[in-house]
Amino acid sequence: MSGHRPRKTTAAERKRNAASGTGSASAVPTALLAGTFAALASVFAKLTLDARTIDFLRYACDTVIAPTVPYCTSLFIAKEGETSPVVVAVRSICFALIFICNAAMWTLFTKALNRSKSSATVTVINSAANFCLTAVLGHALFSEPLALQWWFGAGLIVVGSVLVSTNESSESSKQKSE
């Protein structure tokens, strides 16, 4: 039995949806989700290369597995200068998740572009979600500092992007009315 393949949207249908505005509402959550996957890809990249991966494994071991396996942390920590096979496996999984998250991000970003009447709007939402979630996850998972100056700069970037998006949307509306 062959799998069900969804019907592709034609260019005329996309243009009609964009003109009626029906596609924009579904583009926003898709763009937010794309930004979320982009942020997750950066977290997995850091876990692949960062020395704190072992600390995360110790924490998981102590909170989840330790009641059942008293010597859990000794499984993750190798002798000085050696690498534990468990750490190598976890880093390999994180490395694979980088590519999976990036593939999901690009797929969702492309879908959001197809559903939206403005590519700038989708780009702004995707970038803002990626930017903010990366910062929050970096602070929560890796204790990276987020100074007030950083938030001010991030806010200026988001506001500037929204202004560019709004300008593009109003120009395309003027061209359609003429």
C-alpha positions as CSV (number, residue, x, y, z in Angstrom):
1,M,0.0,0.0,0.0
2,S,1.4,3.3,-1.0
3,G,1.5,6.3,1.4
4,H,-0.9,9.2,1.0
5,R,0.7,12.2,-0.7
6,P,-0.9,15.6,0.0
7,R,-2.0,17.6,-2.9
8,K,0.4,20.4,-3.7
9,T,-0.8,24.0,-3.7
10,T,-0.6,25.6,-7.1
11,A,0.9,29.1,-7.6
12,A,-2.5,30.5,-8.4
13,E,-4.0,29.0,-5.1
14,R,-1.1,30.5,-3.1
15,K,-1.6,33.9,-4.8
16,R,-5.4,33.7,-4.1
17,N,-4.7,32.8,-0.4
18,A,-2.2,35.6,-0.1
19,A,-4.6,38.1,-1.6
20,S,-7.4,37.0,0.8
21,G,-5.1,36.9,3.8
22,T,-6.1,33.4,4.8
23,G,-2.5,32.1,4.6
24,S,-1.0,34.7,6.9
25,A,-2.6,33.4,10.1
26,S,-1.2,29.9,9.6
27,A,2.2,31.3,8.7
28,V,2.9,32.8,12.1
29,P,2.8,29.6,14.2
30,T,4.8,27.9,11.5
31,A,7.4,30.6,11.5
32,L,7.6,30.5,15.3
33,L,8.1,26.8,15.3
34,A,10.8,27.2,12.7
35,G,12.6,29.7,15.0
36,T,12.2,27.2,17.9
37,F,13.9,24.4,15.9
38,A,16.7,26.8,14.9
39,A,17.3,27.6,18.6
40,L,17.2,23.9,19.5
41,A,19.8,23.2,16.9
42,S,22.2,25.7,18.5
43,V,21.6,24.1,21.9
44,F,22.5,20.7,20.5
45,A,25.6,22.1,18.8
46,K,26.7,23.5,22.2
47,L,26.0,20.1,23.9
48,T,28.0,18.4,21.2
49,L,31.1,20.4,21.8
50,D,30.8,21.8,25.3
51,A,32.6,20.3,28.4
52,R,29.4,20.8,30.4
53,T,27.7,17.9,28.6
54,I,29.2,15.7,31.3
55,D,27.6,17.9,34.0
56,F,24.2,17.5,32.3
57,L,24.7,13.7,32.3
58,R,25.7,13.8,36.0
59,Y,22.6,15.9,36.8
60,A,20.3,13.5,34.8
61,C,22.0,10.5,36.5
62,D,21.6,11.9,40.0
63,T,17.9,13.0,39.6
64,V,16.5,10.3,37.4
65,I,18.6,7.1,37.5
66,A,20.4,7.4,40.9
67,P,17.6,6.0,43.0
68,T,17.8,2.8,41.1
69,V,21.5,2.7,40.2
70,P,23.7,4.0,43.1
71,Y,26.9,4.1,41.0
72,C,25.3,5.9,38.1
73,T,27.8,8.7,37.9
74,S,30.7,6.3,37.7
75,L,29.2,5.0,34.4
76,F,29.5,8.5,32.8
77,I,32.9,9.6,34.1
78,A,36.0,7.9,32.7
79,K,39.5,8.0,34.2
80,E,41.6,11.2,33.7
81,G,42.2,11.8,30.0
82,E,39.7,9.2,28.8
83,T,36.3,9.6,27.3
84,S,33.4,7.6,28.5
85,P,31.5,5.6,25.8
86,V,28.2,7.1,27.2
87,V,29.5,10.6,26.7
88,V,30.5,9.8,23.1
89,A,27.1,8.3,22.4
90,V,25.3,11.4,23.9
91,R,27.5,13.8,21.9
92,S,26.8,11.7,18.7
93,I,23.1,11.9,19.3
94,C,23.3,15.7,19.9
95,F,25.3,16.0,16.7
96,A,22.6,14.1,14.7
97,L,19.9,16.3,16.4
98,I,21.6,19.4,15.0
99,F,20.9,18.2,11.5
100,I,17.4,17.0,12.3
101,C,16.5,20.4,13.9
102,N,18.0,22.3,11.0
103,A,16.0,20.2,8.5
104,A,12.8,20.8,10.5
105,M,13.5,24.5,10.7
106,W,14.1,24.8,6.9
107,T,11.0,22.7,6.2
108,L,8.8,24.8,8.5
109,F,10.3,28.1,7.3
110,T,9.6,27.2,3.7
111,K,6.0,26.2,4.5
112,A,5.6,29.5,6.4
113,L,6.9,31.4,3.3
114,N,4.4,29.6,1.1
115,R,1.5,30.4,3.5
116,S,2.4,34.1,4.0
117,K,1.8,37.1,1.7
118,S,5.0,38.7,3.0
119,S,8.4,36.9,3.1
120,A,9.7,39.7,5.4
121,T,7.1,38.9,8.0
122,V,8.0,35.3,8.1
123,T,11.7,36.1,8.3
124,V,11.2,38.6,11.1
125,I,9.1,36.1,13.2
126,N,11.5,33.3,12.6
127,S,14.6,35.4,13.4
128,A,13.0,36.9,16.5
129,A,11.9,33.5,17.9
130,N,15.3,32.0,17.2
131,F,17.1,35.0,18.7
132,C,15.1,35.2,21.9
133,L,14.8,31.4,22.5
134,T,18.5,30.9,21.9
135,A,19.2,33.6,24.6
136,V,16.7,32.1,27.1
137,L,17.9,28.5,26.5
138,G,21.5,29.6,26.8
139,H,20.8,31.4,30.1
140,A,18.7,28.5,31.5
141,L,20.9,25.6,30.4
142,F,24.4,27.1,30.3
143,S,24.1,30.0,32.7
144,E,25.1,32.4,30.0
145,P,24.7,36.0,31.2
146,L,21.9,38.2,29.7
147,A,22.7,41.8,30.6
148,L,20.2,44.6,30.2
149,Q,22.4,45.9,27.4
150,W,21.9,42.7,25.5
151,W,18.1,42.9,25.9
152,F,18.2,46.5,24.7
153,G,20.2,45.6,21.6
154,A,18.0,42.6,20.9
155,G,14.9,44.8,21.2
156,L,16.3,47.3,18.7
157,I,17.0,44.5,16.3
158,V,13.5,43.1,16.6
159,V,11.9,46.6,16.3
160,G,14.0,47.4,13.3
161,S,13.0,44.1,11.6
162,V,9.3,44.7,12.4
163,L,9.6,48.2,10.8
164,V,11.2,46.8,7.7
165,S,8.4,44.1,7.5
166,T,5.7,46.7,8.0
167,N,7.2,48.9,5.3
168,E,7.3,46.1,2.9
169,S,3.7,45.1,3.6
170,S,2.4,48.6,3.2
171,E,4.3,49.0,-0.1
172,S,2.8,45.8,-1.5
173,S,-0.7,46.9,-0.4
174,K,-0.2,50.2,-2.3
175,Q,0.9,48.4,-5.4
176,K,-2.1,46.0,-5.3
177,S,-4.5,48.9,-5.0
178,E,-3.1,50.8,-8.0
